[in-house]
Amino acid sequence: MTDLTKIPVTVITGFLGAGKTTLIRHLMQNPQGKRLAILVNEFGTVGVDGDILKSCADENCPVENIVELANGCICCTVADDFIPTIEQLMAMPQRPDHILIETSGLALPKPLLKAFDWPAIRSRITVDGVIALADAEAVAAGRFAPDVEAVETQRAADPSLDHETPLSEVFEDQILCADLILLSKADLAGDAGLAAAKEVIAAEMNRTVPMLAMTEGVIDPRVILGLNAAAEDDLAARPSHHDGADDHEHDDFDSVVIDLPEITDPETLTAAIQRLAREQHILRVKGHVAVAGKPLRLLVQAVGERVRTQFDKPWGAAPRRSQLVVIAEHHDIDEAAIRKVLGA
């Protein structure tokens, strides 16, 4: 790569828990001979996803090439955080061949694409492609694609109702900006679920975008890297609910960090998280927990009532500190109630 060659960037977007980090881990393990750099943007102050990726670092993507931004949504902090971080990656002694950006589940990709037109980086970097992950099982259930006719009927009956929820707007903005849509958790959705998810997404699209099924983040990296989309030059074809607005607000979402004592039974914790999803509509829970008698950290990842736990690595010299990030829509966050259910 010469100094005159633009560094390609792949933007990986998708709703909370869609599998973005799992996909990036797969790309790190199969880099196709490329030296990678990764920028991770999390919603909340505890960098769980960045920590997971750093544990997979190797010569193709060393730890110093993995950068976390936890100061707010990446598309809302372009000038303060994103541009300086990209410049930092490009100025590394050994320049990366490809940069992967994992947005937060709440980020809108289009404002981020606009940042690539900034004079400081436009001549040095290009958006190779925008990859949107969609949870096939969730989409098939219609969670982010409400029936327009039914919504209008309900609105007519009660003008105070607004069924165009923030979640659906974020989801639609992500898929409408994509060059490729990956239907994650295909094994859980099954053939019928995948077909239904594709139909729902196709109904929202204004152009034809490939949709591929994926399980556990496994897909041929050649499908992801090297799209040469130059997405920063193609903004008009990528509509957004926020076109014409200077920014967007995340006041509809909130997160709390819960410190927990050492636990004895992971199954009890799993049941508590599932109860939060049912009773308080919690969207996402992630973090690490100390389990009595276990030298390894328990990694907790939950999307709604679907909870996954695994012991990922020893605590070592690090303090055995249990912390969970809990994310929900703003009106559903009741910190005292969350603490009570989790036993904090």
FIKEPA-32210 format. One record per residue (C-alpha): residue number from 1; residue in one letter; y negated, z negated, x. Coordinates in pm, whole numbers, plus 32768, in hexadecimal, padded with zeros to 4 digits. Example, Ala and Ser with C-alpha at 12.3 -4.5 7.8 and 13.67 -1.06 7.14 Angstrom:
! residues 2
(1, A, (81C2, 7CF4, 84CE)) (2, S, (806A, 7D36, 8557)) 
This chain:
! residues 344
(1, M, (8000, 8000, 8000)) (2, T, (7EAD, 8064, 808D)) (3, D, (7D69, 7FAB, 8055)) (4, L, (7CF9, 80C8, 7F70)) (5, T, (7E21, 8099, 7E84)) (6, K, (7DE0, 7FD2, 7D49)) (7, I, (7EC1, 7EA4, 7D18)) (8, P, (7F7E, 7EC5, 7BCE)) (9, V, (7F73, 7DA0, 7ADD)) (10, T, (8063, 7D5F, 79C0)) (11, V, (7FDD, 7C85, 78A6)) (12, I, (80F4, 7BCA, 77F3)) (13, T, (8087, 7B43, 76A3)) (14, G, (8138, 7AB1, 7577)) (15, F, (8136, 7993, 7485)) (16, L, (8195, 7831, 74E8)) (17, G, (8300, 781B, 7553)) (18, A, (8342, 7991, 7547)) (19, G, (83DE, 798A, 76A3)) (20, K, (82C8, 79F8, 778F)) (21, T, (8324, 7907, 78A7)) (22, T, (8496, 7960, 788D)) (23, L, (843F, 7AD2, 78B0)) (24, I, (8366, 7A92, 79E1)) (25, R, (847D, 79C8, 7A85)) (26, H, (8560, 7AF5, 7A55)) (27, L, (845C, 7BDD, 7AF1)) (28, M, (8436, 7AEE, 7C17)) (29, Q, (85AD, 7AFD, 7C52)) (30, N, (85AC, 7C79, 7C39)) (31, P, (8461, 7CE9, 7CD5)) (32, Q, (84CE, 7E4D, 7D28)) (33, G, (845B, 7E21, 7E8F)) (34, K, (82FC, 7DB7, 7E27)) (35, R, (823C, 7C88, 7EA3)) (36, L, (81C8, 7BDB, 7D66)) (37, A, (80AD, 7AF2, 7D0D)) (38, I, (809F, 7A35, 7BC4)) (39, L, (7F7D, 79A5, 7AFF)) (40, V, (7FE6, 78AD, 79F0)) (41, N, (7EF8, 7840, 78DC)) (42, E, (7F69, 7712, 7812)) (43, F, (7EDB, 766E, 76DC)) (44, G, (7ECA, 74FF, 7736)) (45, T, (7E9E, 743E, 7877)) (46, V, (8007, 741B, 78E9)) (47, G, (807F, 7552, 79A2)) (48, V, (81E8, 7562, 7931)) (49, D, (820D, 76DE, 7942)) (50, G, (816B, 76F0, 7A99)) (51, D, (8251, 75E0, 7B17)) (52, I, (8381, 769C, 7A96)) (53, L, (8316, 77DC, 7B48)) (54, K, (82C2, 772B, 7C8E)) (55, S, (8425, 76A3, 7C94)) (56, C, (849A, 7810, 7CA5)) (57, A, (83B3, 7875, 7DC2)) (58, D, (8448, 7940, 7EDF)) (59, E, (83DA, 7A34, 7FEE)) (60, N, (8383, 7B3B, 7EE9)) (61, C, (82A7, 7A46, 7E2C)) (62, P, (8254, 7913, 7EFF)) (63, V, (81C1, 77DA, 7E65)) (64, E, (8063, 782F, 7EDC)) (65, N, (8075, 796F, 7E0D)) (66, I, (80A1, 78AA, 7CC8)) (67, V, (7F54, 7836, 7C3C)) (68, E, (7F1B, 7766, 7B04)) (69, L, (7DE8, 776C, 7A25)) (70, A, (7DE4, 7644, 7937)) (71, N, (7C6D, 762C, 78F6)) (72, G, (7C7E, 76DD, 77A9)) (73, C, (7CE5, 782A, 7718)) (74, I, (7CDC, 7937, 7823)) (75, C, (7C29, 7A2B, 773D)) (76, C, (7B15, 792B, 76FD)) (77, T, (7ADA, 78CD, 786B)) (78, V, (7AD3, 7A25, 790C)) (79, A, (799D, 79F5, 79E1)) (80, D, (79E2, 788E, 7A4A)) (81, D, (7B58, 789F, 7A8D)) (82, F, (7C01, 79F0, 7A6B)) (83, I, (7B27, 7ACF, 7B47)) (84, P, (7B18, 79D7, 7C6C)) (85, T, (7C90, 79A1, 7C59)) (86, I, (7CDB, 7B16, 7C5E)) (87, E, (7BF0, 7B3E, 7D86)) (88, Q, (7CA5, 7A1F, 7E33)) (89, L, (7DF7, 7ACB, 7E04)) (90, M, (7D72, 7C17, 7E82)) (91, A, (7CE2, 7B6F, 7FB7)) (92, M, (7E2C, 7AD3, 8024)) (93, P, (7E9A, 7B26, 8189)) (94, Q, (7FC7, 7BDE, 80FD)) (95, R, (7F46, 7C8C, 7FC8)) (96, P, (8034, 7C8F, 7E9E)) (97, D, (80CC, 7DD9, 7E2D)) (98, H, (80C1, 7D72, 7CBF)) (99, I, (801E, 7C58, 7BF9)) (100, L, (80B8, 7BC0, 7AC0)) (101, I, (7FD4, 7B08, 79CD)) (102, E, (8074, 7A1C, 78D2)) (103, T, (7F74, 79D4, 77C6)) (104, S, (7F7E, 789F, 76EE)) (105, G, (8021, 78CA, 759A)) (106, L, (7EC9, 78BE, 74FB)) (107, A, (7E1B, 79C0, 75D5)) (108, L, (7D97, 7B0A, 7554)) (109, P, (7DEB, 7C1A, 7652)) (110, K, (7CCC, 7D09, 7607)) (111, P, (7BB0, 7C2F, 7692)) (112, L, (7C83, 7C08, 77CA)) (113, L, (7CA7, 7D82, 77EC)) (114, K, (7B2E, 7DA4, 77D4)) (115, A, (7B0E, 7CC6, 7907)) (116, F, (7BB6, 7DD2, 79DA)) (117, D, (7A7D, 7EA4, 79AD)) (118, W, (79B1, 7DA9, 7A74)) (119, P, (7917, 7E53, 7BA8)) (120, A, (79A5, 7D4D, 7C93)) (121, I, (7B0C, 7DB0, 7C4B)) (122, R, (7B11, 7EFD, 7B8F)) (123, S, (7B3C, 7FD3, 7CC7)) (124, R, (7C4D, 7EF2, 7D52)) (125, I, (7D33, 7EA1, 7C2F)) (126, T, (7DC7, 7F45, 7AF8)) (127, V, (7E89, 7ECF, 79C7)) (128, D, (7FE1, 7F6A, 79F6)) (129, G, (803E, 7EFD, 7896)) (130, V, (8027, 7DF7, 7786)) (131, I, (8179, 7D67, 7722)) (132, A, (8182, 7CAA, 75D7)) (133, L, (82A7, 7BC5, 758F)) (134, A, (8300, 7B81, 7426)) (135, D, (8404, 7A86, 73B3)) (136, A, (84E8, 7B72, 72EE)) (137, E, (857B, 7A5D, 7218)) (138, A, (8423, 79D9, 71B6)) (139, V, (8391, 7B30, 7170)) (140, A, (84BC, 7B8F, 709C)) (141, A, (8478, 7A58, 6FCC)) (142, G, (8316, 7ADC, 6F8B)) (143, R, (825C, 79B9, 7025)) (144, F, (8143, 7A8C, 70BA)) (145, A, (8142, 7BB4, 6FCE)) (146, P, (80E9, 7B32, 6E73)) (147, D, (8127, 7C10, 6D45)) (148, V, (7FCD, 7CA2, 6D04)) (149, E, (8008, 7CCE, 6B8E)) (150, A, (8087, 7B69, 6B68)) (151, V, (7F61, 7AE3, 6C32)) (152, E, (7E67, 7B9C, 6B58)) (153, T, (7F13, 7B17, 6A1E)) (154, Q, (7EF9, 79B3, 6A9E)) (155, R, (7D8F, 79E4, 6B02)) (156, A, (7D3E, 7A63, 69A8)) (157, A, (7DDD, 792C, 6915)) (158, D, (7D2D, 7840, 6A04)) (159, P, (7BFD, 78CC, 6ABE)) (160, S, (7C01, 77A3, 6BAD)) (161, L, (7D4A, 7812, 6C47)) (162, D, (7D42, 78D9, 6D8B)) (163, H, (7E94, 7960, 6DEF)) (164, E, (7E19, 7A2A, 6F18)) (165, T, (7E6B, 7909, 6FFD)) (166, P, (7DFB, 78EE, 7166)) (167, L, (7F67, 790E, 71CF)) (168, S, (7F90, 7A60, 712C)) (169, E, (7E49, 7AE0, 71C1)) (170, V, (7EB2, 7A7D, 731F)) (171, F, (8007, 7B1D, 72F0)) (172, E, (7F76, 7C62, 726C)) (173, D, (7E73, 7C78, 7383)) (174, Q, (7F87, 7C50, 7485)) (175, I, (806B, 7D61, 73FE)) (176, L, (7F4A, 7E50, 73B8)) (177, C, (7EE2, 7E39, 7525)) (178, A, (803F, 7E76, 75B1)) (179, D, (80D1, 7F99, 7673)) (180, L, (822D, 7F09, 763F)) (181, I, (82B0, 7E07, 7547)) (182, L, (83DD, 7D35, 75A5)) (183, L, (849B, 7C96, 7485)) (184, S, (8513, 7B53, 7524)) (185, K, (8634, 7A76, 74B5)) (186, A, (86EC, 7BA9, 7438)) (187, D, (8833, 7AE8, 743D)) (188, L, (87AB, 79F2, 733B)) (189, A, (8713, 7B01, 7260)) (190, G, (8849, 7BDE, 7251)) (191, D, (8847, 7D4F, 71FA)) (192, A, (87B8, 7D18, 709E)) (193, G, (86A6, 7C33, 7123)) (194, L, (8647, 7D2B, 7232)) (195, A, (862F, 7E45, 7136)) (196, A, (8556, 7D6D, 7053)) (197, A, (8475, 7D02, 7174)) (198, K, (8442, 7E6B, 71E2)) (199, E, (83E4, 7ECD, 7080)) (200, V, (82E6, 7DB2, 7064)) (201, I, (8244, 7E07, 71B1)) (202, A, (8241, 7F7F, 7173)) (203, A, (8184, 7F40, 7030)) (204, E, (806B, 7E99, 70F7)) (205, M, (804F, 7FA1, 7209)) (206, N, (7F4E, 80B6, 7219)) (207, R, (8016, 8177, 731F)) (208, T, (817C, 8198, 7393)) (209, V, (81DD, 808E, 748E)) (210, P, (8340, 8063, 7515)) (211, M, (83F6, 7F2C, 7497)) (212, L, (8521, 7EAA, 755C)) (213, A, (860C, 7D88, 7517)) (214, M, (862F, 7C77, 7620)) (215, T, (86FB, 7B39, 7648)) (216, E, (86AE, 7A23, 7743)) (217, G, (85A1, 7AF8, 77EA)) (218, V, (869E, 7BF0, 7875)) (219, I, (8624, 7D58, 7879)) (220, D, (8617, 7E67, 7984)) (221, P, (84D5, 7E25, 7A4D)) (222, R, (84A2, 7F9D, 7A69)) (223, V, (8453, 7F98, 78F5)) (224, I, (8342, 7E92, 792C)) (225, L, (82A5, 7EEE, 7A78)) (226, G, (820E, 8041, 7AC5)) (227, L, (8191, 80A7, 796C)) (228, N, (804B, 812B, 7A03)) (229, A, (7F9D, 80F3, 78B7)) (230, A, (7E40, 80B2, 7948)) (231, A, (7E0C, 7FE1, 780E)) (232, E, (7CA7, 7F8A, 7871)) (233, D, (7C4C, 80F6, 782E)) (234, D, (7CF7, 80FF, 76DC)) (235, L, (7C4E, 7FE4, 761D)) (236, A, (7BEC, 80B5, 74EF)) (237, A, (7D5B, 80E9, 7497)) (238, R, (7D98, 7F70, 7496)) (239, P, (7CEB, 7EDD, 7363)) (240, S, (7CA9, 7D69, 7340)) (241, H, (7C43, 7C82, 7226)) (242, H, (7B2C, 7C16, 730F)) (243, D, (7A9B, 7D6A, 7365)) (244, G, (7921, 7D4B, 7367)) (245, A, (792B, 7BD6, 73A9)) (246, D, (78C1, 7B48, 74F6)) (247, D, (79DC, 7A50, 74FE)) (248, H, (7AD4, 7997, 7427)) (249, E, (7B08, 782A, 73E1)) (250, H, (7C40, 7757, 7401)) (251, D, (7BC0, 7640, 7327)) (252, D, (7CE3, 768A, 723F)) (253, F, (7DD7, 760F, 734A)) (254, D, (7DF2, 74CD, 740A)) (255, S, (7ED7, 7425, 7502)) (256, V, (7F1E, 72C1, 7568)) (257, V, (7FD3, 723F, 769A)) (258, I, (80C7, 7127, 764B)) (259, D, (813D, 7036, 775A)) (260, L, (8296, 6FAC, 7710)) (261, P, (8364, 6E8F, 779F)) (262, E, (84B0, 6EE2, 7841)) (263, I, (85AB, 6F45, 7736)) (264, T, (8720, 6F01, 771C)) (265, D, (878F, 7009, 7622)) (266, P, (870D, 7172, 762F)) (267, E, (87A4, 71B7, 74D8)) (268, T, (86C3, 70AF, 743D)) (269, L, (8595, 7158, 74D8)) (270, T, (860B, 72AB, 7456)) (271, A, (8628, 721C, 72F7)) (272, A, (84C9, 718A, 730F)) (273, I, (8437, 72DB, 7377)) (274, Q, (84EA, 7387, 7258)) (275, R, (845B, 7283, 716B)) (276, L, (82FB, 72D0, 71ED)) (277, A, (8331, 7441, 71A7)) (278, R, (83A2, 73F9, 7043)) (279, E, (82AC, 72EB, 6FE3)) (280, Q, (8175, 7342, 70AD)) (281, H, (81A3, 74B8, 70E6)) (282, I, (819C, 7496, 7260)) (283, L, (81B0, 75F1, 72FD)) (284, R, (8212, 75A8, 7463)) (285, V, (8284, 7487, 7540)) (286, K, (82BF, 74A6, 76B5)) (287, G, (82D1, 73C0, 77E0)) (288, H, (83AE, 72EB, 78BF)) (289, V, (8456, 71A1, 786B)) (290, A, (8500, 7095, 793C)) (291, V, (865B, 7031, 78C1)) (292, A, (86EB, 6EE1, 7926)) (293, G, (87F7, 6F01, 7A31)) (294, K, (87AD, 7072, 7A71)) (295, P, (8711, 70E3, 7BBC)) (296, L, (86AA, 7234, 7B23)) (297, R, (8580, 727E, 7A43)) (298, L, (85CC, 72E1, 78DC)) (299, L, (850C, 741F, 7888)) (300, V, (84B2, 742C, 7716)) (301, Q, (8450, 7573, 766A)) (302, A, (842B, 757D, 74EF)) (303, V, (83B3, 7683, 73FB)) (304, G, (83A7, 75EC, 72A0)) (305, E, (84F7, 7549, 725D)) (306, R, (85A5, 760E, 7370)) (307, V, (85BB, 751E, 7498)) (308, R, (864F, 7571, 75EB)) (309, T, (8683, 7472, 7700)) (310, Q, (8712, 748C, 785D)) (311, F, (870A, 73C7, 799F)) (312, D, (8649, 74A9, 7A8A)) (313, K, (860E, 73F8, 7BD8)) (314, P, (8606, 72A2, 7C81)) (315, W, (84D1, 71C9, 7C5D)) (316, G, (84DB, 7195, 7DD4)) (317, A, (83A4, 70E5, 7E54)) (318, A, (82E4, 7138, 7D16)) (319, P, (82AC, 701A, 7C20)) (320, R, (83A3, 7013, 7AFD)) (321, R, (8293, 705C, 7A00)) (322, S, (82F0, 70DC, 78A7)) (323, Q, (81EA, 71BC, 7805)) (324, L, (81FC, 72A9, 76DE)) (325, V, (80F3, 73A2, 7671)) (326, V, (80EA, 73C0, 74F5)) (327, I, (8036, 74EE, 745C)) (328, A, (7FE2, 752A, 72EF)) (329, E, (7ED3, 75AF, 7211)) (330, H, (7DA7, 74C9, 721C)) (331, H, (7DD3, 7435, 70C1)) (332, D, (7F3F, 73DB, 710E)) (333, I, (7EF8, 730E, 7248)) (334, D, (7F19, 719A, 71FD)) (335, E, (7F3E, 70FC, 7352)) (336, A, (7F94, 6FA2, 72D0)) (337, A, (80A7, 702D, 71F1)) (338, I, (812F, 7106, 730A)) (339, R, (813D, 6FDC, 73F5)) (340, K, (81F1, 6F0E, 72EE)) (341, V, (82FD, 7016, 72B1)) (342, L, (8333, 704C, 7427)) (343, G, (833B, 6ED8, 7470)) (344, A, (8213, 6EE6, 755D)) 
